[in-house]
Amino acid sequence: MDFALLVSAFGFGIRHGFDWDHIAAISGIATGEKNPRKAFSLATAYAVGHAAVVILLGVAIILADFKIPDSVDTAMMYFIGGSLIGLGLWVLVNVVIQGEEFQLRSRWMIIRDGAFRGLQRVRRSSKGRLFVVEHEHAHLHQENMEIHDHDHEDRHLLDEPQEGDAHVHRHRHEIHVASSILDKSSARGVGILHGIGVETPTQIVIFVAASQASGKVGGLLILFAWVLGLLIANSSIALISVNSSNWLRQHSNVYRYIAVCIGLLSLVIGILVCIEQDDLLPVF
């Protein structure tokens, strides 16, 4: 077996590990926890969950002698290129719209926040998430009533309220959910979701090509070299995130510049893949 194939697989694993989706997920997990040791532990749990899914998927495909038709391979190429273009545009547009509030988010984080918007609004903070829920209910003023601090948004429509008058008012509750509620199981679950996400077509193509070129044993060795590169890249992101989180909070411009570079890189790679000029990219 050619040693160069193992080196290339290792390089592909590192490249995949530094995908902006991984950077967003790992940095979000690591910077949300104040204890550096626990933050690194959570980020490691994410990486292990992701790697476990990749290994299970790869071993099953290689041992099953799975074959991919040329037409499917071409469709996968356009799908991957299109997703890279879309993700790159999302990053660049949101850097402009959100400004200093911008934070890189993975696809699963975007889906999760979309669900949370059903509670009216979600605000991020360095300590976690703040859910603001507004609602209406009837309220009856009585003697010796308990003092409360809500405001009546429609009071200009009412006459001077009298004792015992019933009316409907709106007020809001703020529910703070600390980021530290994330445990190892949850972080590992996020990694598993990423392992079966949009990157899966790329992984399938790599594993099948490896088994066809080098046989089952060679394919498995290439798979493990790829996963090793992935784990090293994810661990590096975790270390950088844990050690630089406070500095990045104080230098938000640097964070945005990094995001712009990631968005542009994703956009350029996606375009090159779609126009079938990806041979211009460095070969790992």
C-alpha positions in Angstrom: 0.0 0.0 0.0 1.3 3.5 -0.9 2.3 5.5 2.2 1.2 8.6 0.3 -2.4 7.5 0.5 -2.2 7.4 4.3 -0.6 10.9 4.3 -3.3 12.2 2.0 -6.1 10.7 4.1 -4.5 12.2 7.2 -4.5 15.6 5.5 -8.1 15.2 4.4 -9.1 14.5 8.0 -7.3 17.7 9.2 -9.0 19.7 6.4 -12.4 18.4 7.3 -11.7 19.0 11.0 -11.1 22.7 10.3 -14.3 23.1 8.4 -16.1 26.2 9.6 -19.0 24.1 10.9 -16.7 22.3 13.2 -15.0 25.6 14.3 -18.4 27.0 15.1 -19.6 24.0 17.1 -16.4 23.4 19.1 -15.8 27.1 19.8 -19.4 27.5 20.9 -19.1 24.6 23.2 -15.7 25.5 24.6 -16.3 29.3 25.1 -19.7 28.7 26.8 -18.0 27.1 29.8 -15.9 29.2 32.1 -13.9 26.2 33.6 -11.1 25.6 31.0 -10.7 21.9 31.9 -14.4 21.3 31.6 -14.6 23.3 28.4 -11.8 21.2 26.8 -13.5 18.0 28.1 -16.8 19.0 26.4 -15.1 19.8 23.1 -13.3 16.5 23.3 -16.6 14.7 23.8 -17.9 16.4 20.6 -14.9 15.3 18.6 -15.2 11.7 19.9 -18.9 11.6 19.0 -18.2 12.8 15.5 -15.3 10.4 15.0 -17.3 7.4 16.3 -20.0 8.0 13.7 -17.4 8.3 10.9 -15.7 5.1 12.0 -18.9 3.1 12.1 -20.1 4.5 8.8 -16.7 3.9 7.1 -16.2 0.4 8.4 -19.7 -0.6 7.3 -19.2 0.8 3.8 -15.7 -0.6 3.3 -16.6 -4.1 4.5 -19.8 -4.2 2.4 -17.8 -3.5 -0.8 -20.2 -0.6 -1.6 -19.9 0.8 -5.1 -20.9 4.3 -6.2 -22.0 4.8 -9.8 -20.3 7.6 -11.8 -23.6 9.6 -12.0 -24.0 9.6 -8.2 -20.4 10.7 -7.8 -21.0 13.7 -10.1 -24.3 14.6 -8.3 -22.5 14.4 -4.9 -19.8 16.8 -6.3 -22.4 19.5 -7.2 -24.3 19.0 -4.0 -21.1 19.5 -1.9 -20.1 22.5 -3.9 -23.6 24.1 -3.6 -23.6 23.6 0.1 -20.2 25.2 0.5 -21.4 28.2 -1.5 -24.5 28.5 0.5 -22.7 28.3 3.8 -20.0 30.8 2.7 -22.7 33.3 1.7 -24.5 32.8 5.0 -21.3 33.7 6.9 -20.5 36.8 4.8 -24.1 38.1 4.9 -24.5 37.7 8.6 -21.1 39.3 9.4 -22.5 42.4 7.7 -26.0 42.3 9.2 -25.1 41.3 12.8 -21.9 43.3 13.1 -20.3 43.0 16.5 -23.0 40.5 17.6 -22.0 38.0 14.9 -21.0 34.5 16.0 -20.1 31.6 13.9 -22.8 28.9 14.2 -23.0 25.4 12.8 -26.0 24.2 10.8 -27.4 22.3 13.8 -27.1 25.5 15.9 -29.0 27.4 13.3 -31.8 24.8 13.3 -31.9 24.8 17.1 -32.2 28.6 17.3 -35.0 28.5 14.7 -36.9 26.2 17.0 -36.2 28.5 20.0 -37.7 31.5 18.1 -41.1 30.1 18.8 -40.6 31.4 22.3 -40.5 34.9 20.7 -36.9 35.8 20.9 -33.5 34.3 21.9 -30.7 36.5 23.1 -27.1 35.2 23.5 -24.9 36.3 26.3 -21.5 35.2 27.7 -23.3 33.3 30.4 -25.8 31.4 28.2 -29.2 32.2 26.5 -32.0 34.4 27.6 -35.5 33.5 26.4 -37.9 36.5 26.4 -41.6 35.3 26.4 -44.4 37.8 26.1 -48.0 36.8 26.8 -51.5 38.2 27.8 -53.6 37.2 30.7 -56.5 38.7 32.8 -55.7 40.4 36.0 -58.0 41.6 38.8 -56.9 44.5 41.1 -58.1 44.0 44.6 -57.5 45.6 48.0 -54.1 44.8 49.5 -52.9 43.6 46.1 -49.4 42.4 45.8 -47.0 44.9 44.2 -45.6 44.0 40.8 -43.4 45.8 38.3 -45.0 45.1 34.9 -46.1 47.9 32.6 -49.5 48.1 30.9 -48.9 48.5 27.2 -52.5 49.4 26.4 -53.2 51.7 29.4 -53.7 54.7 27.1 -56.8 53.0 25.9 -58.3 52.6 29.3 -60.0 55.0 31.7 -58.4 55.5 35.1 -58.7 52.0 36.6 -60.8 51.6 39.7 -60.3 49.2 42.5 -61.6 45.8 41.5 -61.5 46.6 37.8 -60.6 43.6 35.6 -58.5 44.0 32.5 -56.1 42.2 30.2 -52.4 43.2 30.1 -49.2 42.0 28.5 -46.0 41.4 30.3 -42.9 39.3 29.7 -40.8 36.8 31.5 -37.1 36.4 31.0 -35.8 32.8 31.4 -32.1 32.5 31.7 -30.5 29.2 30.6 -26.9 28.9 31.5 -24.5 27.4 28.9 -23.0 25.2 31.6 -26.0 22.9 31.5 -24.4 21.2 28.5 -22.8 18.0 29.6 -20.6 15.4 27.9 -23.5 13.4 26.6 -25.0 16.5 25.0 -21.7 17.6 23.5 -21.2 14.0 22.2 -24.7 14.1 20.7 -23.9 17.3 18.8 -20.8 15.6 17.4 -22.9 12.6 16.3 -25.4 14.8 14.6 -22.5 16.5 12.7 -21.2 13.0 11.7 -24.5 12.2 9.9 -25.0 15.7 8.5 -24.2 17.3 5.1 -20.6 16.1 5.2 -21.7 12.5 5.0 -21.7 12.4 1.1 -18.0 13.5 1.2 -17.1 10.9 3.7 -18.9 8.1 1.7 -17.0 9.0 -1.5 -13.6 9.0 0.3 -14.2 5.7 2.0 -15.4 4.0 -1.1 -12.5 5.3 -3.2 -10.1 4.1 -0.5 -11.5 0.6 -0.4 -11.5 0.4 -4.3 -7.9 1.6 -4.6 -6.3 -0.4 -1.7 -8.6 -3.2 -0.8 -10.5 -3.6 2.5 -7.4 -3.6 4.8 -5.9 -0.6 3.0 -9.3 1.1 3.1 -9.6 0.7 6.9 -6.1 2.0 7.4 -6.9 5.1 5.3 -10.1 5.5 7.3 -8.3 5.5 10.6 -5.7 7.9 9.3 -8.5 10.2 8.2 -10.1 10.0 11.6 -6.8 10.7 13.3 -6.4 13.9 11.3 -10.0 14.9 12.2 -9.3 14.4 16.0 -6.1 16.4 15.9 -7.8 19.2 14.1 -10.8 19.3 16.5 -8.5 19.1 19.5 -6.5 22.0 18.1 -9.7 24.1 17.7 -10.7 23.2 21.3 -7.3 24.3 22.7 -7.3 27.6 20.8 -10.9 28.3 21.8 -10.4 27.6 25.5 -7.2 29.7 25.7 -8.4 32.6 23.5 -12.1 33.0 24.4 -11.6 36.0 26.7 -9.2 37.7 24.3 -11.6 37.2 21.4 -14.5 38.7 23.4 -12.4 41.8 23.9 -11.3 41.9 20.2 -14.5 41.2 18.3 -13.0 42.7 15.1 -10.5 39.9 14.9 -13.3 37.3 15.3 -15.2 38.9 12.4 -12.1 38.9 10.2 -11.6 35.2 10.9 -15.2 34.6 10.0 -14.9 36.5 6.7 -11.8 34.5 5.8 -13.7 31.3 6.5 -16.7 32.4 4.5 -14.6 33.5 1.5 -12.7 30.2 1.6 -15.9 28.2 1.7 -17.3 30.3 -1.2 -14.2 29.9 -3.4 -13.9 26.2 -2.8 -17.6 25.7 -3.5 -17.4 27.6 -6.8 -14.3 25.7 -7.9 -16.0 22.4 -7.2 -19.2 23.3 -9.1 -17.3 24.4 -12.2 -15.1 21.3 -11.9 -11.9 23.2 -11.4 -11.2 21.8 -7.9 -7.9 20.5 -9.2 -6.6 24.0 -8.6 -6.9 23.4 -4.9 -4.0 22.0 -2.8 -4.1 18.2 -2.9 -4.1 16.5 0.5 
